[in-house]
Amino acid sequence: MSATAAEQTAMRRALEIAHNGPRGVNPQVGAVILSPAGDVLAEGWHRGAGTAHAEVDALSQLAPGAARGATAVVTLEPCNHTGRTGPCAQALIDAGVARVVYAIDDPGALSHGGATRLRDAGVDVDAGVLADEATDLLASWLTVQRLGRPHITVKWAQSLDGRAAAADGTSQWITGPAARADVHERRANADAIVVGTGTVLADDPALTARRPDGSLFAHQPQPIVLGERDVPAGAAIRRHPLPFARLAGDLETDVLPQLRALGIHRVFVEGGPTIASAFVAAGLVDDLLVYLAPTLIGGERLALGDLGVATIDAQHRLDISAVERLGDDLLIVAHPKAPSDEEARSDEEETP
């Protein structure tokens, strides 16, 4: 049975209320309980580590027996393990829920399998409803679960001819105020902002997340400096609300483990062409944000450096997920193309 219109509406609501939960080690999850007639009986969301999960939070608002025969609509597959709380799949079974609709499977090694437990108990289960929207919501958490590393966003601003700075190295400001405001909002949603010592020495960035009026967002990203050169005593980064951390070594074998040790799940890379190119070349990028300004600069200050592409077959293919107008500038949001897509494209090109 495919999801009904009422269930799809409930899933959109569950995705909306999931944002009420804190972003961190645990996923943001929302749940809506529907009556057999499709009416909303209760809503819930996960409120943080150690608290009731979204399904149980919603069930707790109902009188005993009130969920019997109902449908639970959840943004993530109900969990199947006992941690600080019990398995949500069993809580739904015990409540007498007849049907469960969820968006994406739980990738956790210990927590997955809730759908199987539900089906074994005779509960009707429908998976994959609004999966793309739920994947966007949980992107950083899913990266940590699936790949064991932080979710990495690389950002740069460039001119139409692909330059990030003028011949003398100056780069402020290629883009306009709307684009810069967008960058600061995205900084405020990150756990850490990463630059190289070259950027610190050349631009003296504050690495704070600021509103257009100059005030600081409540949440500030942890400043991270990659490299071994000294940071000047008077550098703006030393006035950041959080002390900066210095990391060095190979990105995958040294830097990523150190980021995990710091509890960082969402990384925003703004480190200039050298750092950006290193992350791209290493295949460690989940999102690319390219702010494109309607200007021409020329010269040798390219936005990206060597990516190790010696032949066109080695190019880094991307999927563009959004193009947004920000004042006079454009924001292009892209993601590395999945290997399966690459293989399909290759097969199509070779078909006579």
C-alpha positions in Angstrom: 0.0 0.0 0.0 1.5 3.3 -1.0 1.2 6.4 1.2 -2.1 8.2 1.2 -2.5 11.9 0.8 -3.1 12.3 4.5 0.1 10.3 5.3 2.2 12.5 2.9 0.8 15.6 4.5 1.6 14.1 7.9 5.2 13.4 6.8 5.7 17.0 5.7 4.5 18.0 9.2 6.8 15.5 10.8 9.8 16.9 8.8 8.8 20.4 9.9 8.6 19.6 13.6 11.8 17.6 13.5 13.6 20.9 13.3 12.4 21.6 16.9 15.0 19.1 18.1 18.6 20.0 18.7 21.2 19.3 16.0 24.1 17.2 17.3 25.1 13.6 17.9 21.5 12.4 17.6 19.3 12.8 14.5 16.4 15.3 14.3 13.3 13.2 14.0 9.6 14.1 13.9 6.5 11.9 14.2 2.8 12.3 13.7 0.2 9.8 14.8 -2.9 9.5 12.6 -6.3 8.0 13.4 -7.6 5.3 11.1 -9.6 8.1 9.4 -6.5 10.1 8.8 -6.9 12.7 11.5 -4.0 13.9 13.6 -4.0 12.5 17.1 -0.6 13.6 18.3 2.8 15.0 17.3 6.3 14.5 18.7 9.9 15.1 18.1 13.2 14.0 19.6 14.3 16.6 22.1 17.9 15.5 22.7 20.1 12.8 24.0 18.5 10.7 26.7 15.0 12.0 26.0 12.1 10.0 24.4 12.4 9.5 20.7 9.9 11.2 18.4 7.5 8.2 18.2 7.4 7.7 22.0 7.1 11.5 22.5 4.0 11.5 20.3 2.5 8.3 22.0 3.0 9.9 25.4 0.5 12.5 24.6 -2.3 9.9 24.1 -4.4 8.1 26.6 -3.7 4.3 27.0 -5.2 2.5 24.0 -5.8 5.6 22.0 -3.2 4.6 19.4 -4.7 1.2 18.7 -5.3 0.9 15.0 -3.5 4.2 14.3 -0.8 5.0 11.8 2.6 6.4 12.9 4.3 8.7 10.4 8.0 9.1 11.2 10.9 10.8 9.4 13.3 8.0 10.3 12.9 4.2 10.6 11.8 3.4 14.2 14.9 2.2 16.1 15.4 -1.4 17.1 17.8 -1.2 20.0 17.9 -0.4 23.7 20.1 2.5 24.7 19.2 5.3 27.0 15.7 4.6 25.9 13.9 1.4 24.7 13.3 0.4 21.0 10.7 2.6 19.4 9.6 -0.2 17.1 8.5 -2.2 20.2 6.8 0.9 21.7 4.7 1.2 18.6 3.8 -2.5 18.6 2.9 -2.3 22.3 0.7 0.7 21.6 -1.3 -1.2 19.0 -0.3 0.9 16.0 -1.5 -0.9 12.8 0.6 0.9 10.3 4.0 2.8 10.2 5.1 5.1 7.4 8.7 6.3 7.4 11.0 8.3 5.1 14.5 6.7 5.3 16.1 3.6 6.8 18.1 3.9 10.0 21.8 3.2 9.0 23.0 2.6 12.5 24.7 -0.7 13.1 22.8 -1.2 16.4 19.6 0.8 15.8 18.5 -0.4 12.3 16.0 -3.2 11.8 12.9 -1.6 13.3 10.9 -2.1 10.1 11.6 -5.9 10.3 10.5 -6.1 13.9 7.3 -4.2 13.0 6.5 -6.4 10.1 7.2 -9.5 12.1 4.6 -8.3 14.6 2.0 -7.9 11.9 2.3 -4.1 11.5 2.0 -2.7 7.9 5.1 -0.7 7.0 5.7 1.7 4.1 9.2 3.1 3.7 10.7 5.8 1.5 7.9 8.4 1.8 9.5 11.9 1.1 12.9 10.3 1.4 14.7 13.1 -0.4 13.4 15.7 2.0 14.3 13.6 5.0 17.8 12.9 3.6 18.3 16.7 3.3 17.2 17.2 6.9 19.6 14.5 8.2 22.5 14.9 5.7 25.2 15.5 8.3 24.0 12.8 10.7 23.8 10.3 7.8 27.3 11.1 6.7 28.6 10.4 10.2 26.7 7.1 10.4 27.5 5.9 6.9 31.1 7.1 6.4 32.3 7.5 10.0 33.5 11.1 9.3 32.0 14.6 9.5 29.8 16.0 6.8 32.0 18.4 4.8 30.8 21.5 3.0 33.4 23.4 0.9 32.6 27.0 0.0 34.3 29.5 -2.2 33.5 32.8 -4.0 34.7 33.4 -7.5 34.5 35.8 -10.4 32.9 34.7 -13.7 36.3 33.8 -15.0 37.1 31.6 -12.0 39.3 33.8 -10.0 39.2 34.1 -6.2 41.4 37.1 -5.8 43.2 39.9 -7.6 46.9 39.8 -8.6 47.9 41.4 -5.2 46.0 38.7 -3.3 43.0 40.9 -2.2 39.7 39.1 -2.3 37.3 41.1 -0.2 34.7 41.6 -1.5 34.1 39.6 -4.7 30.4 39.0 -3.8 27.8 41.3 -2.5 26.0 41.7 0.8 23.2 39.1 0.1 25.8 36.4 -0.7 27.8 37.2 2.4 24.7 37.1 4.6 24.0 33.6 3.2 27.5 32.5 4.0 27.2 33.7 7.6 23.8 31.9 8.1 25.5 28.7 6.9 28.4 29.2 9.2 26.0 29.4 12.1 24.6 26.0 11.2 28.1 24.4 11.2 30.0 22.8 14.1 33.4 24.0 12.8 34.8 26.4 10.2 38.1 25.3 8.6 40.8 27.5 7.0 44.4 27.2 6.3 47.2 29.3 7.9 47.6 30.9 4.5 44.1 32.4 4.7 44.7 33.5 8.3 47.9 35.3 7.3 46.5 36.8 4.1 43.0 37.8 5.1 43.0 37.9 8.9 39.4 36.5 9.1 37.3 36.5 12.3 35.6 33.2 11.3 32.5 34.2 13.3 28.9 33.8 12.1 27.5 37.3 12.0 24.1 38.9 11.1 24.0 41.8 8.6 24.1 44.3 11.5 27.3 42.8 12.8 25.9 41.0 15.8 26.9 37.4 16.4 24.6 34.5 15.9 23.9 32.6 19.1 25.7 29.5 17.7 29.3 30.0 16.6 31.3 27.5 14.6 34.5 26.2 16.2 37.4 27.8 14.3 39.9 25.3 13.0 43.3 26.2 11.4 45.1 23.7 9.2 48.8 24.0 8.9 51.9 24.6 11.0 52.7 28.3 10.5 52.3 30.5 13.5 49.1 32.5 14.0 50.0 36.1 14.9 49.2 37.3 18.4 46.9 40.0 17.1 45.0 37.8 14.6 41.3 38.3 14.6 40.7 34.6 15.0 42.2 34.9 18.5 39.2 37.1 19.4 36.7 34.5 18.3 34.2 33.5 21.1 35.7 29.9 20.9 39.4 29.2 21.0 40.7 28.0 17.7 42.1 24.5 17.2 45.2 23.8 15.1 45.3 20.6 13.1 48.0 19.3 10.8 48.8 16.3 8.7 47.0 14.3 6.0 43.4 15.1 5.7 42.0 11.6 5.9 44.4 9.9 8.3 45.2 12.8 10.6 42.7 15.7 10.3 39.4 13.8 10.1 40.2 11.7 13.2 41.0 14.8 15.1 37.8 16.5 14.0 35.8 13.4 15.2 37.7 13.5 18.5 36.5 17.1 18.9 32.9 16.0 18.4 32.5 17.8 15.2 29.9 16.5 12.7 29.4 19.5 10.3 32.4 21.1 8.8 32.4 24.3 6.8 35.6 24.7 4.7 36.5 28.3 3.7 40.2 27.9 3.5 41.0 29.3 0.1 42.1 27.5 -3.0 44.8 25.3 -1.4 42.6 23.9 1.3 39.5 23.7 -0.9 41.5 21.8 -3.6 42.9 19.4 -1.1 39.4 18.4 0.2 38.1 18.0 -3.3 41.1 16.1 -4.6 40.9 13.7 -1.6 37.2 13.0 -2.3 36.1 14.3 1.1 33.4 16.8 0.0 29.7 16.3 0.5 28.5 19.7 -0.5 30.0 22.4 -2.7 28.8 26.0 -2.4 30.1 28.2 -5.2 29.2 31.9 -5.0 29.5 33.3 -8.5 29.9 37.1 -8.9 29.3 38.9 -12.2 32.8 40.3 -12.4 36.0 39.6 -14.3 39.4 39.6 -12.6 41.9 37.7 -14.7 45.3 36.7 -13.6 46.6 33.6 -11.8 44.6 33.6 -8.6 42.2 30.7 -9.5 39.5 29.6 -7.1 40.7 26.0 -7.2 44.2 24.6 -7.7 45.5 21.2 -8.8 42.9 18.4 -8.3 45.1 15.7 -9.7 43.1 15.5 -12.9 45.6 14.4 -15.6 43.0 13.2 -18.1 39.4 14.2 -18.8 38.3 10.7 -17.6 39.5 11.7 -14.1 37.4 14.8 -13.9 35.3 15.4 -10.7 31.7 15.1 -12.0 29.0 16.9 -10.0 25.3 17.0 -9.6 23.9 20.5 -9.3 21.0 20.5 -6.8 20.2 24.2 -6.7 21.0 27.6 -8.3 19.9 30.6 -6.3 20.0 34.3 -7.1 21.5 36.3 -4.2 21.4 40.0 -5.1 23.7 40.3 -8.1 25.4 37.0 -7.4 24.5 33.4 -8.0 24.9 30.5 -5.5 25.5 27.1 -7.1 24.9 24.1 -4.8 26.5 20.9 -6.0 27.4 17.4 -4.8 29.9 14.8 -6.1 28.1 12.5 -8.5 27.6 9.1 -7.1 29.7 6.3 -8.6 26.6 4.5 -9.8 25.7 7.6 -11.8 29.2 7.7 -13.3 28.9 4.1 -14.3 25.6 4.6 -15.9 26.8 7.6 -17.9 29.9 5.6 -19.1 27.6 2.8 -20.2 25.4 5.2 -22.2 28.4 6.7 -23.9 29.8 3.3 -24.9 26.4 2.0 -26.3 26.5 2.2 -30.1 
